[in-house]
Amino acid sequence: MSKYVPDVISHRWVIIASQRLARPEQTGKKKGKKEVCAFCEKNESLTPTEVFRIGKGDVNKPGWKVRVITNKYPITDYHEVIIHSPNHEKNIENLTEKQISLILQTYKERFNYYRKMGQVLIFCNSGEHAGASIKHPHAQLVVIPGQINLDTLAKEPLNNVVQDTKYFTTYCPDFSQWPYEVWIAPKNGKAKFGDLDNEQLDEMAVLMSQTLKQLKKIFDGHQLTDMDFAYNYYIYPGHEWYLRIIPRFVHRAGFELGTGLNVNIVDPAEASLELRGIESKIVGILNKLKQKSN
């Protein structure tokens, strides 16, 4: 059982979840004997109870395309794991757009299942640098009581646009706290994520695929860290929702922890150009031209 502890001065909360101490750690281990992955197909008996799936087969049996189970080591009282596919190696950026759409459909189904119980946060930690403890690609869903203040950002203004489609805008906010941070926001800001229809989910899947592929290309080109490509993303739980993707190109250190200030080493305007496929050399030329015109 988790415990919520408030700070009476800042009105921020801490969740005490000592049960998380026992969770398995598959990333960061030395290569050697191959471990059995409970999230892989045919290992369904090794996981907690299955609560939802897309695909064929009986509960806790093979045949699924996306599978949802309860989290054995929960942060909150309602905490689920959404296993993205049976494939142990392929992250979102390596999956087909059709599979990504199935994942988003699953997110929507589970969001709507819990939406009246509290604040439903869906998030993904992809890669060791992003905090993933199990390698098999997956996301998580937690339900946070409505009275708990979330320190989550409100939707940022639409600046530094990368793509503008029928239902969504992809952009790098001026307030970006991380290098190459990118948001995908719906044009209908009044709805919640769970209100999307299938056509909108399909378009969002395309944008996620394109964005993460381009981020991987930028990461490989810059090599800002010796870690593998990693990222976090989350879906804002309320109205004016958005999907925020945070590539983990850099580490956070003492200055950020001590001040609460984030240092972004990449101008969001330049990040948006690179995400549109404009090479960094051209970005430098454009900046020089802009300075001369001013």
NORHUVEN-V342179 format. One line per field, one symbol per residue. psi: psi as a letter, one per 30 degrees, with the letter a starting at -180 (. if undefined). burial: I if it has 24 or more other C-alpha atoms within 12 Angstrom, else O. Layout:
# NORHUVEN-V342179
psi=???
burial=???
This chain:
# NORHUVEN-V342179
psi=klkkjljfefgllkkjiffffglljflglkkbkklkjfflkfgffflakkfklkalllkgllflekkklkkfikelfjklkjjelfkffjlefflleeeeeeeeeeeeeeefeffffajjkklkjjlefggkfkekklllklkkkffkkkhkklkllilhkekjaeflkkljkegkfkkgkkkjklfjfflleffkleeeeeeeeeeeeeeeeeeeeeeeeehflgllklllllkkfalhllkkkjkifllkaeeeeffgkkjjfkkeeeeeeeffgkleeeeeeeeeeeeef.
burial=OOOOOOOOOOOOOOOOOOOOOOOOOIIOOOOOOOOOIIIIIOOIOOIOOIIIIIOOOOOIIIOIIIIIIIIIIIIIIIIIIIIIIIIIOOIIIIIIIIIIIIIIIIIIIIIIOIIOOIIIIIIIIIIIIIOIIIIIIIIIIIIIIOOOOIOOOOIIOIIIIIIOOOIIIIIIIIIIIIIIIIIIIIIOIOOIIIIIOOOIIIIIIIIIIIIIIIIIOIIOOOOOOOOOIIIIIIIIIIOIIIIIIIIIIIIOOOOOOOOOOOOIOIIIIIIIIIIIOOOOOOIOOOOOOOOOOO
